[in-house]
C-alpha cells in the first residue's frame, strides 16, 4: 500500500502584512525616486505655466498699451480749442525750446510735438506739448 498523501498545505497571503513576501520580488532601494522626480517636474512645469498665464492675464493690457504707444505719432493740430496755430518767429522759437526740453526729459519718446496757439493781443494763448513712447514718466 502506498503511503498516505500528505495534506495540501495552503500558505496564507502575507503580502498585506509583509510587503514583498509573496508574489512580488523585493524592491530595490531608491526604486521610487524616478517617479518622484517625474511628478515634481510635472508640478514645476504646471506652476511655471500657470504663472506665465496669470501674468499675461494680469499684465496683458499694460503690455499691449506699451506696444501701441511706441507706434503712436504725435501731430500738432492746426487749431486748438478754437485758437489758430501761431507760426510767427517768436511762437515757433518758444515751441522749439519747449520741444527740446521735452525731448531731454523723455529720451525714450518715439514721437513728440509742440506748438503755440491763440492771439497775443487778446492775451489768449495756449502752448501744446505732447510725447509718446514707452517707459516710466519722468519725476515731477
MOMO-V533501 format. One record per residue. N is the residue number from 1. RES is the residue in one letter. PHI is phi in whole degrees, 0 to 359 (NA if undefined). PSI is psi as a letter, one per 30 degrees, with the letter a starting at -180 (* if undefined). D_FIRST is the distance of its C-alpha to the first C-alpha in whole Angstrom. Layout:
# MOMO-V533501
n->{N & N}
res->{RES & RES}
phi->{PHI & PHI}
psi->{PSI & PSI}
d_first->{D_FIRST & D_FIRST}
This chain:
# MOMO-V533501
n->{1 & 2 & 3 & 4 & 5 & 6 & 7 & 8 & 9 & 10 & 11 & 12 & 13 & 14 & 15 & 16 & 17 & 18 & 19 & 20 & 21 & 22 & 23 & 24 & 25 & 26 & 27 & 28 & 29 & 30 & 31 & 32 & 33 & 34 & 35 & 36 & 37 & 38 & 39 & 40 & 41 & 42 & 43 & 44 & 45 & 46 & 47 & 48 & 49 & 50 & 51 & 52 & 53 & 54 & 55 & 56 & 57 & 58 & 59 & 60 & 61 & 62 & 63 & 64 & 65 & 66 & 67 & 68 & 69 & 70 & 71 & 72 & 73 & 74 & 75 & 76 & 77 & 78 & 79 & 80 & 81 & 82 & 83 & 84 & 85 & 86 & 87 & 88 & 89 & 90 & 91 & 92 & 93 & 94 & 95 & 96 & 97 & 98 & 99 & 100 & 101 & 102 & 103 & 104 & 105 & 106 & 107 & 108 & 109 & 110 & 111 & 112 & 113 & 114 & 115 & 116 & 117 & 118 & 119 & 120 & 121 & 122 & 123 & 124 & 125 & 126 & 127 & 128 & 129 & 130 & 131 & 132 & 133 & 134 & 135 & 136 & 137 & 138 & 139 & 140}
res->{X & X & X & X & X & X & X & X & X & X & X & X & X & X & X & X & X & X & X & X & X & X & X & X & X & X & X & X & X & X & X & X & X & X & X & X & X & X & X & X & X & X & X & X & X & X & X & X & X & X & X & X & X & X & X & X & X & X & X & X & X & X & X & X & X & X & X & X & X & X & X & X & X & X & X & X & X & X & X & X & X & X & X & X & X & X & X & X & X & X & X & X & X & X & X & X & X & X & X & X & X & X & X & X & X & X & X & X & X & X & X & X & X & X & X & X & X & X & X & X & X & X & X & X & X & X & X & X & X & X & X & X & X & X & X & X & X & X & X & X}
phi->{NA & 286 & 295 & 295 & 288 & 290 & 297 & 292 & 265 & 255 & 272 & 289 & 284 & 266 & 294 & 287 & 270 & 238 & 302 & 86 & 285 & 228 & 84 & 212 & 286 & 298 & 280 & 272 & 297 & 81 & 290 & 273 & 292 & 298 & 290 & 294 & 296 & 296 & 297 & 293 & 295 & 295 & 296 & 296 & 296 & 295 & 293 & 294 & 297 & 294 & 294 & 294 & 295 & 295 & 297 & 295 & 294 & 281 & 250 & 302 & 293 & 293 & 294 & 297 & 296 & 294 & 291 & 289 & 293 & 286 & 255 & 278 & 248 & 263 & 227 & 284 & 286 & 287 & 229 & 224 & 54 & 83 & 263 & 284 & 285 & 272 & 238 & 288 & 301 & 293 & 294 & 295 & 295 & 295 & 294 & 294 & 295 & 295 & 294 & 296 & 295 & 298 & 292 & 291 & 287 & 237 & 294 & 267 & 293 & 265 & 207 & 206 & 204 & 209 & 200 & 245 & 232 & 115 & 238 & 293 & 294 & 268 & 55 & 231 & 235 & 223 & 251 & 254 & 220 & 209 & 214 & 227 & 167 & 249 & 123 & 283 & 289 & 290 & 295 & 265}
psi->{k & l & l & k & k & k & k & k & k & j & k & l & j & g & f & e & e & j & k & f & e & k & f & k & l & k & k & l & k & g & f & f & e & e & e & e & e & e & e & e & e & e & e & e & e & e & e & e & e & e & e & e & e & e & e & e & e & e & g & e & e & e & e & e & e & e & e & f & f & f & g & k & k & k & k & k & l & e & l & j & h & f & k & l & k & k & g & l & e & e & e & e & e & e & e & e & e & e & e & e & e & e & e & e & e & i & f & g & k & f & k & l & l & k & l & k & l & a & j & f & e & g & h & i & k & k & k & k & k & l & l & k & a & l & l & l & k & l & k & *}
d_first->{0 & 4 & 6 & 9 & 12 & 15 & 17 & 20 & 23 & 26 & 29 & 33 & 36 & 38 & 41 & 43 & 43 & 42 & 44 & 42 & 39 & 37 & 38 & 41 & 42 & 44 & 48 & 50 & 53 & 56 & 55 & 56 & 60 & 60 & 60 & 62 & 65 & 65 & 65 & 68 & 70 & 70 & 71 & 74 & 75 & 75 & 77 & 79 & 80 & 80 & 83 & 85 & 85 & 86 & 89 & 90 & 90 & 92 & 94 & 94 & 98 & 99 & 98 & 99 & 103 & 103 & 102 & 105 & 107 & 107 & 108 & 111 & 115 & 117 & 121 & 124 & 125 & 129 & 130 & 128 & 128 & 132 & 133 & 134 & 133 & 135 & 136 & 139 & 138 & 138 & 135 & 133 & 134 & 132 & 129 & 129 & 129 & 127 & 124 & 124 & 123 & 121 & 119 & 119 & 117 & 115 & 114 & 111 & 113 & 112 & 115 & 119 & 122 & 125 & 128 & 131 & 132 & 135 & 139 & 140 & 144 & 142 & 140 & 137 & 134 & 131 & 129 & 125 & 123 & 119 & 116 & 113 & 110 & 106 & 106 & 107 & 111 & 113 & 114 & 117}
